[in-house]
């Protein structure tokens, strides 16, 4: 949860961007952010709300991945990248190029669904 959400301040898309960063960090590491530092979720929320600090980003991640995560979890919500900028981030662009085949399969599936073709259950 973004620091401004915890402090019950105005929230919006930048708060969601913070959450994207936390989710991506967890997906990359396999560990919930801050899990080893706090015994109780309320202690974690108090810390984030009071300090606005982002979780530690492991140095073992690529520089591009680290930059992407830092861009999502900047302390000031106005300083966080927006969705369009994140989608143009070099880390996303590089990985989306390597998965074009997977993305085109999703596009084909969606096109088929919109034309009335449905998925077969149990197949």
OpenMM code with the backbone's topology and positions (N, CA, C; nanometers):
from openmm import Vec3, app, unit

residues = "UNK UNK UNK UNK UNK UNK UNK UNK UNK UNK UNK UNK UNK UNK UNK UNK UNK UNK UNK UNK UNK UNK UNK UNK UNK UNK UNK UNK UNK UNK UNK UNK UNK UNK UNK UNK UNK UNK UNK UNK UNK UNK UNK UNK UNK UNK UNK UNK UNK UNK UNK UNK UNK UNK UNK UNK UNK UNK UNK UNK UNK UNK UNK UNK UNK UNK UNK UNK UNK UNK UNK UNK UNK UNK UNK UNK UNK UNK UNK UNK UNK UNK UNK UNK UNK UNK UNK UNK UNK UNK UNK UNK UNK UNK UNK UNK UNK UNK UNK UNK UNK UNK UNK UNK UNK UNK UNK UNK UNK UNK UNK UNK UNK UNK UNK UNK UNK UNK UNK UNK UNK UNK UNK".split()
positions = [
    Vec3(0.0841, -0.1167, 0.0000),
    Vec3(0.0000, 0.0000, 0.0000),
    Vec3(0.0893, 0.1240, 0.0000),
    Vec3(0.0548, 0.2198, -0.0842),
    Vec3(0.1346, 0.3420, -0.0981),
    Vec3(0.1313, 0.4240, 0.0316),
    Vec3(0.2400, 0.4959, 0.0601),
    Vec3(0.2455, 0.5757, 0.1830),
    Vec3(0.1275, 0.6718, 0.1967),
    Vec3(0.0895, 0.7358, 0.0859),
    Vec3(-0.0209, 0.8324, 0.0930),
    Vec3(-0.1536, 0.7632, 0.1227),
    Vec3(-0.1685, 0.6403, 0.0819),
    Vec3(-0.2904, 0.5639, 0.1129),
    Vec3(-0.2970, 0.5343, 0.2620),
    Vec3(-0.1836, 0.4964, 0.3180),
    Vec3(-0.1769, 0.4653, 0.4611),
    Vec3(-0.2056, 0.5893, 0.5440),
    Vec3(-0.1574, 0.7049, 0.4975),
    Vec3(-0.1789, 0.8310, 0.5698),
    Vec3(-0.3166, 0.8908, 0.5424),
    Vec3(-0.3982, 0.8191, 0.4625),
    Vec3(-0.5333, 0.8650, 0.4278),
    Vec3(-0.5317, 1.0003, 0.3569),
    Vec3(-0.4297, 1.0190, 0.2718),
    Vec3(-0.4199, 1.1391, 0.1901),
    Vec3(-0.4826, 1.1105, 0.0544),
    Vec3(-0.4841, 1.2120, -0.0300),
    Vec3(-0.5395, 1.1944, -0.1638),
    Vec3(-0.4619, 1.0857, -0.2379),
    Vec3(-0.5360, 0.9952, -0.2979),
    Vec3(-0.4745, 0.8874, -0.3739),
    Vec3(-0.5254, 0.8902, -0.5171),
    Vec3(-0.4587, 0.8165, -0.6015),
    Vec3(-0.4979, 0.8100, -0.7421),
    Vec3(-0.4065, 0.7135, -0.8140),
    Vec3(-0.3871, 0.7364, -0.9429),
    Vec3(-0.3032, 0.6472, -1.0216),
    Vec3(-0.1606, 0.6340, -0.9671),
    Vec3(-0.0990, 0.7406, -0.9161),
    Vec3(0.0354, 0.7226, -0.8597),
    Vec3(0.0386, 0.6216, -0.7443),
    Vec3(-0.0688, 0.6132, -0.6678),
    Vec3(-0.0759, 0.5132, -0.5606),
    Vec3(-0.0798, 0.3724, -0.6190),
    Vec3(-0.1507, 0.3579, -0.7290),
    Vec3(-0.1557, 0.2280, -0.7966),
    Vec3(-0.0195, 0.1919, -0.8550),
    Vec3(0.0538, 0.2914, -0.9014),
    Vec3(0.1876, 0.2676, -0.9563),
    Vec3(0.2795, 0.2137, -0.8461),
    Vec3(0.2687, 0.2692, -0.7259),
    Vec3(0.3460, 0.2181, -0.6114),
    Vec3(0.3135, 0.0694, -0.5926),
    Vec3(0.1857, 0.0353, -0.5970),
    Vec3(0.1443, -0.1043, -0.5787),
    Vec3(0.1984, -0.1935, -0.6901),
    Vec3(0.2018, -0.1423, -0.8121),
    Vec3(0.2606, -0.2183, -0.9237),
    Vec3(0.4070, -0.2491, -0.8914),
    Vec3(0.4788, -0.1490, -0.8435),
    Vec3(0.6193, -0.1697, -0.8085),
    Vec3(0.6363, -0.2774, -0.7028),
    Vec3(0.5540, -0.2734, -0.5990),
    Vec3(0.5622, -0.3750, -0.4936),
    Vec3(0.5290, -0.5135, -0.5485),
    Vec3(0.4296, -0.5199, -0.6351),
    Vec3(0.3895, -0.6486, -0.6934),
    Vec3(0.4986, -0.7045, -0.7829),
    Vec3(0.5565, -0.6201, -0.8676),
    Vec3(0.6638, -0.6646, -0.9562),
    Vec3(0.7850, -0.7092, -0.8735),
    Vec3(0.8165, -0.6351, -0.7680),
    Vec3(0.9278, -0.6729, -0.6813),
    Vec3(0.9038, -0.8113, -0.6213),
    Vec3(0.7833, -0.8355, -0.5745),
    Vec3(0.7512, -0.9662, -0.5177),
    Vec3(0.7598, -1.0765, -0.6238),
    Vec3(0.7143, -1.0462, -0.7444),
    Vec3(0.7212, -1.1450, -0.8522),
    Vec3(0.8667, -1.1769, -0.8888),
    Vec3(0.9522, -1.0761, -0.8888),
    Vec3(1.0920, -1.0969, -0.9255),
    Vec3(1.1722, -1.1698, -0.8181),
    Vec3(1.1378, -1.1465, -0.6927),
    Vec3(1.2164, -1.2034, -0.5825),
    Vec3(1.1515, -1.3262, -0.5207),
    Vec3(1.0204, -1.3387, -0.5365),
    Vec3(0.9491, -1.4491, -0.4729),
    Vec3(0.9242, -1.4258, -0.3248),
    Vec3(0.9470, -1.3028, -0.2793),
    Vec3(0.9323, -1.2700, -0.1375),
    Vec3(0.8556, -1.1385, -0.1252),
    Vec3(0.7609, -1.1341, -0.0317),
    Vec3(0.6882, -1.0095, -0.0091),
    Vec3(0.7847, -0.9013, 0.0392),
    Vec3(0.7706, -0.7786, -0.0138),
    Vec3(0.8560, -0.6694, 0.0351),
    Vec3(0.8426, -0.6522, 0.1863),
    Vec3(0.9523, -0.6263, 0.2516),
    Vec3(0.9611, -0.5996, 0.3953),
    Vec3(0.9322, -0.7207, 0.4837),
    Vec3(0.9027, -0.8367, 0.4286),
    Vec3(0.8584, -0.9507, 0.5091),
    Vec3(0.9590, -0.9872, 0.6187),
    Vec3(1.0867, -0.9686, 0.5908),
    Vec3(1.1893, -1.0062, 0.6885),
    Vec3(1.2151, -0.8969, 0.7917),
    Vec3(1.1609, -0.7767, 0.7699),
    Vec3(1.1885, -0.6651, 0.8608),
    Vec3(1.0789, -0.6427, 0.9640),
    Vec3(0.9575, -0.6872, 0.9350),
    Vec3(0.8463, -0.6569, 1.0238),
    Vec3(0.7694, -0.7841, 1.0578),
    Vec3(0.7387, -0.7995, 1.1861),
    Vec3(0.6663, -0.9179, 1.2324),
    Vec3(0.5165, -0.9071, 1.2107),
    Vec3(0.4667, -0.7854, 1.2017),
    Vec3(0.3223, -0.7647, 1.1952),
    Vec3(0.2885, -0.6652, 1.0842),
    Vec3(0.1820, -0.6908, 1.0089),
    Vec3(0.1439, -0.5989, 0.9006),
    Vec3(0.1201, -0.4553, 0.9471),
    Vec3(0.0679, -0.4371, 1.0685),
    Vec3(0.0447, -0.2999, 1.1166),
    Vec3(0.1760, -0.2259, 1.1396),
    Vec3(0.2779, -0.2973, 1.1855),
    Vec3(0.4101, -0.2345, 1.2031),
    Vec3(0.4654, -0.1907, 1.0684),
    Vec3(0.4464, -0.2735, 0.9685),
    Vec3(0.4903, -0.2394, 0.8324),
    Vec3(0.4154, -0.1166, 0.7820),
    Vec3(0.2841, -0.1153, 0.7975),
    Vec3(0.2044, -0.0017, 0.7504),
    Vec3(0.2448, 0.1270, 0.8222),
    Vec3(0.2694, 0.1176, 0.9526),
    Vec3(0.3128, 0.2352, 1.0277),
    Vec3(0.4448, 0.2866, 0.9715),
    Vec3(0.5385, 0.1961, 0.9457),
    Vec3(0.6694, 0.2353, 0.8925),
    Vec3(0.6557, 0.3034, 0.7557),
    Vec3(0.5824, 0.2414, 0.6650),
    Vec3(0.5673, 0.2976, 0.5305),
    Vec3(0.4941, 0.4309, 0.5361),
    Vec3(0.3872, 0.4375, 0.6149),
    Vec3(0.3112, 0.5617, 0.6260),
    Vec3(0.3924, 0.6754, 0.6854),
    Vec3(0.4738, 0.6434, 0.7846),
    Vec3(0.5528, 0.7471, 0.8516),
    Vec3(0.6732, 0.7905, 0.7688),
    Vec3(0.7431, 0.6951, 0.7075),
    Vec3(0.8684, 0.7289, 0.6394),
    Vec3(0.8521, 0.7488, 0.4892),
    Vec3(0.7555, 0.6812, 0.4294),
    Vec3(0.7406, 0.6864, 0.2845),
    Vec3(0.8497, 0.6100, 0.2119),
    Vec3(0.9260, 0.5313, 0.2868),
    Vec3(1.0371, 0.4572, 0.2271),
    Vec3(0.9871, 0.3417, 0.1424),
    Vec3(1.0555, 0.3213, 0.0318),
    Vec3(1.0279, 0.2068, -0.0543),
    Vec3(1.1014, 0.0857, 0.0019),
    Vec3(1.0561, -0.0336, -0.0335),
    Vec3(1.1288, -0.1526, 0.0115),
    Vec3(1.2664, -0.1595, -0.0545),
    Vec3(1.3528, -0.2369, 0.0056),
    Vec3(1.4866, -0.2549, -0.0507),
    Vec3(1.4757, -0.3290, -0.1832),
    Vec3(1.5488, -0.2794, -0.2816),
    Vec3(1.5528, -0.3428, -0.4133),
    Vec3(1.6855, -0.4168, -0.4234),
    Vec3(1.6800, -0.5479, -0.4394),
    Vec3(1.8044, -0.6261, -0.4410),
    Vec3(1.8997, -0.5845, -0.5533),
    Vec3(2.0263, -0.5760, -0.5199),
    Vec3(2.1293, -0.5412, -0.6181),
    Vec3(2.1483, -0.6526, -0.7201),
    Vec3(2.0938, -0.7704, -0.6917),
    Vec3(2.1067, -0.8819, -0.7854),
    Vec3(2.0170, -0.8654, -0.9073),
    Vec3(1.9195, -0.7747, -0.9004),
    Vec3(1.8350, -0.7462, -1.0165),
    Vec3(1.9131, -0.6602, -1.1151),
    Vec3(1.8758, -0.6671, -1.2422),
    Vec3(1.9437, -0.5856, -1.3427),
    Vec3(1.9246, -0.4374, -1.3110),
    Vec3(2.0146, -0.3550, -1.3622),
    Vec3(2.0024, -0.2100, -1.3421),
    Vec3(1.8697, -0.1585, -1.3971),
    Vec3(1.8284, -0.2119, -1.5124),
    Vec3(1.7005, -0.1699, -1.5714),
    Vec3(1.5841, -0.2055, -1.4805),
    Vec3(1.5848, -0.3255, -1.4247),
    Vec3(1.4770, -0.3669, -1.3342),
    Vec3(1.4767, -0.2799, -1.2094),
    Vec3(1.5943, -0.2530, -1.1557),
    Vec3(1.6031, -0.1672, -1.0375),
    Vec3(1.5476, -0.0281, -1.0673),
    Vec3(1.5830, 0.0260, -1.1832),
    Vec3(1.5350, 0.1586, -1.2215),
    Vec3(1.3834, 0.1586, -1.2371),
    Vec3(1.3295, 0.0537, -1.2994),
    Vec3(1.1846, 0.0423, -1.3142),
    Vec3(1.1173, 0.0452, -1.1769),
    Vec3(1.1674, -0.0355, -1.0848),
    Vec3(1.1079, -0.0410, -0.9511),
    Vec3(1.1208, 0.0921, -0.8775),
    Vec3(1.2375, 0.1550, -0.8861),
    Vec3(1.2540, 0.2872, -0.8221),
    Vec3(1.1582, 0.3901, -0.8825),
    Vec3(1.1334, 0.3783, -1.0136),
    Vec3(1.0422, 0.4710, -1.0812),
    Vec3(0.8991, 0.4544, -1.0316),
    Vec3(0.8655, 0.3341, -0.9902),
    Vec3(0.7307, 0.3066, -0.9376),
    Vec3(0.7150, 0.3504, -0.7928),
    Vec3(0.8240, 0.3415, -0.7161),
    Vec3(0.8125, 0.3591, -0.5709),
    Vec3(0.8860, 0.4825, -0.5207),
    Vec3(0.8766, 0.5905, -0.5943),
    Vec3(0.9331, 0.7174, -0.5477),
    Vec3(0.8456, 0.7704, -0.4340),
    Vec3(0.9102, 0.8344, -0.3383),
    Vec3(0.8403, 0.8816, -0.2190),
    Vec3(0.7264, 0.9780, -0.2538),
    Vec3(0.7546, 1.0744, -0.3390),
    Vec3(0.6532, 1.1727, -0.3788),
    Vec3(0.5697, 1.1150, -0.4934),
    Vec3(0.4395, 1.1009, -0.4739),
    Vec3(0.3551, 1.0430, -0.5791),
    Vec3(0.3670, 1.1152, -0.7129),
    Vec3(0.3890, 1.2454, -0.7105),
    Vec3(0.4000, 1.3229, -0.8342),
    Vec3(0.5273, 1.2910, -0.9109),
    Vec3(0.6264, 1.2325, -0.8420),
    Vec3(0.7528, 1.1981, -0.9063),
    Vec3(0.7515, 1.0586, -0.9687),
    Vec3(0.6494, 0.9788, -0.9392),
    Vec3(0.6416, 0.8441, -0.9958),
    Vec3(0.6052, 0.8532, -1.1438),
    Vec3(0.6610, 0.7618, -1.2220),
    Vec3(0.6265, 0.7587, -1.3636),
    Vec3(0.4801, 0.7203, -1.3804),
    Vec3(0.4193, 0.7715, -1.4872),
    Vec3(0.2813, 0.7329, -1.5161),
    Vec3(0.2815, 0.6037, -1.5976),
    Vec3(0.1639, 0.5512, -1.6255),
    Vec3(0.1516, 0.4230, -1.6945),
    Vec3(0.2190, 0.4261, -1.8312),
    Vec3(0.1949, 0.5311, -1.9081),
    Vec3(0.2547, 0.5391, -2.0418),
    Vec3(0.4068, 0.5382, -2.0347),
    Vec3(0.4612, 0.6127, -1.9408),
    Vec3(0.6070, 0.6166, -1.9263),
    Vec3(0.6612, 0.4809, -1.8814),
    Vec3(0.5895, 0.4142, -1.7916),
    Vec3(0.6343, 0.2816, -1.7477),
    Vec3(0.6319, 0.1817, -1.8632),
    Vec3(0.5316, 0.1905, -1.9480),
    Vec3(0.5239, 0.0988, -2.0619),
    Vec3(0.6351, 0.1246, -2.1630),
    Vec3(0.6924, 0.2449, -2.1607),
    Vec3(0.8046, 0.2779, -2.2493),
    Vec3(0.9400, 0.2581, -2.1801),
    Vec3(0.9370, 0.2154, -2.0549),
    Vec3(1.0617, 0.1960, -1.9804),
    Vec3(1.1455, 0.0888, -2.0511),
    Vec3(1.2772, 0.1096, -2.0618),
    Vec3(1.3630, 0.0139, -2.1335),
    Vec3(1.3487, -0.1313, -2.0855),
    Vec3(1.3285, -0.1519, -1.9559),
    Vec3(1.3155, -0.2882, -1.9032),
    Vec3(1.1898, -0.3555, -1.9578),
    Vec3(1.0792, -0.2813, -1.9644),
    Vec3(0.9536, -0.3357, -2.0178),
    Vec3(0.9662, -0.3564, -2.1682),
    Vec3(1.0204, -0.2584, -2.2379),
    Vec3(1.0332, -0.2678, -2.3840),
    Vec3(1.1191, -0.3883, -2.4220),
    Vec3(1.2308, -0.4059, -2.3538),
    Vec3(1.3205, -0.5171, -2.3860),
    Vec3(1.2514, -0.6511, -2.3638),
    Vec3(1.1784, -0.6630, -2.2558),
    Vec3(1.1126, -0.7907, -2.2267),
    Vec3(0.9866, -0.8119, -2.3091),
    Vec3(0.9207, -0.7048, -2.3480),
    Vec3(0.8015, -0.7243, -2.4316),
    Vec3(0.8410, -0.7665, -2.5721),
    Vec3(0.9578, -0.7229, -2.6198),
    Vec3(1.0064, -0.7661, -2.7509),
    Vec3(1.0335, -0.9158, -2.7505),
    Vec3(1.0841, -0.9670, -2.6386),
    Vec3(1.1163, -1.1091, -2.6316),
    Vec3(0.9916, -1.1946, -2.6146),
    Vec3(0.8777, -1.1316, -2.5878),
    Vec3(0.7552, -1.2095, -2.5697),
    Vec3(0.6474, -1.1703, -2.6705),
    Vec3(0.6889, -1.1170, -2.7844),
    Vec3(0.5918, -1.0760, -2.8875),
    Vec3(0.5015, -1.1922, -2.9271),
    Vec3(0.5576, -1.3114, -2.9373),
    Vec3(0.4780, -1.4260, -2.9774),
    Vec3(0.3660, -1.4504, -2.8766),
    Vec3(0.3980, -1.4416, -2.7500),
    Vec3(0.2968, -1.4602, -2.6463),
    Vec3(0.1909, -1.3510, -2.6519),
    Vec3(0.2336, -1.2276, -2.6766),
    Vec3(0.1385, -1.1175, -2.6846),
    Vec3(0.0485, -1.1313, -2.8065),
    Vec3(0.1024, -1.1787, -2.9180),
    Vec3(0.0191, -1.1950, -3.0369),
    Vec3(-0.0819, -1.3072, -3.0153),
    Vec3(-0.0466, -1.4084, -2.9376),
    Vec3(-0.1422, -1.5147, -2.9051),
    Vec3(-0.2579, -1.4596, -2.8237),
    Vec3(-0.2282, -1.3703, -2.7301),
    Vec3(-0.3335, -1.3071, -2.6501),
    Vec3(-0.4221, -1.2232, -2.7398),
    Vec3(-0.3622, -1.1476, -2.8326),
    Vec3(-0.4407, -1.0646, -2.9249),
    Vec3(-0.5307, -1.1519, -3.0111),
    Vec3(-0.4800, -1.2648, -3.0585),
    Vec3(-0.5609, -1.3563, -3.1395),
    Vec3(-0.6773, -1.4117, -3.0582),
    Vec3(-0.6511, -1.4474, -2.9347),
    Vec3(-0.7561, -1.4994, -2.8473),
    Vec3(-0.8654, -1.3949, -2.8269),
    Vec3(-0.8245, -1.2711, -2.7980),
    Vec3(-0.9227, -1.1641, -2.7769),
    Vec3(-1.0032, -1.1379, -2.9028),
    Vec3(-0.9378, -1.1393, -3.0180),
    Vec3(-1.0065, -1.1177, -3.1448),
    Vec3(-1.1092, -1.2279, -3.1678),
    Vec3(-1.0720, -1.3501, -3.1410),
    Vec3(-1.1617, -1.4634, -3.1570),
    Vec3(-1.2817, -1.4501, -3.0626),
    Vec3(-1.2573, -1.4061, -2.9403),
    Vec3(-1.3654, -1.3890, -2.8425),
    Vec3(-1.4641, -1.2824, -2.8891),
    Vec3(-1.4117, -1.1723, -2.9442),
    Vec3(-1.4999, -1.0632, -2.9861),
    Vec3(-1.5829, -1.1006, -3.1086),
    Vec3(-1.5367, -1.2008, -3.1847),
    Vec3(-1.6115, -1.2462, -3.3028),
    Vec3(-1.7129, -1.3536, -3.2677),
    Vec3(-1.7257, -1.3820, -3.1395),
    Vec3(-1.8242, -1.4816, -3.0977),
    Vec3(-1.7675, -1.6188, -3.0744),
    Vec3(-1.6406, -1.6363, -3.1012),
    Vec3(-1.5774, -1.7662, -3.0732),
    Vec3(-1.5486, -1.7777, -2.9276),
    Vec3(-1.5842, -1.8861, -2.8677),
    Vec3(-1.5625, -1.9019, -2.7246),
    Vec3(-1.4598, -2.0082, -2.6969),
    Vec3(-1.4104, -2.0062, -2.5771),
    Vec3(-1.3173, -2.1104, -2.5353),
    Vec3(-1.3976, -2.2367, -2.5060),
    Vec3(-1.3412, -2.3474, -2.5374),
    Vec3(-1.4078, -2.4748, -2.5137),
    Vec3(-1.3764, -2.5179, -2.3712),
    Vec3(-1.4802, -2.5430, -2.2942),
    Vec3(-1.4586, -2.5869, -2.1569),
    Vec3(-1.4070, -2.7298, -2.1557),
    Vec3(-1.3161, -2.7528, -2.0648),
    Vec3(-1.2624, -2.8860, -2.0464),
    Vec3(-1.1599, -2.9256, -2.1502),
    Vec3(-1.1264, -2.8374, -2.2409),
    Vec3(-1.0276, -2.8725, -2.3442),
    Vec3(-0.8878, -2.8488, -2.2938),
] * unit.nanometer
topology = app.Topology()
chain = topology.addChain("A")
for resn in residues:
    res = topology.addResidue(resn, chain)
    for name in ("N", "CA", "C"):
        topology.addAtom(name, app.Element.getBySymbol(name[0]), res)
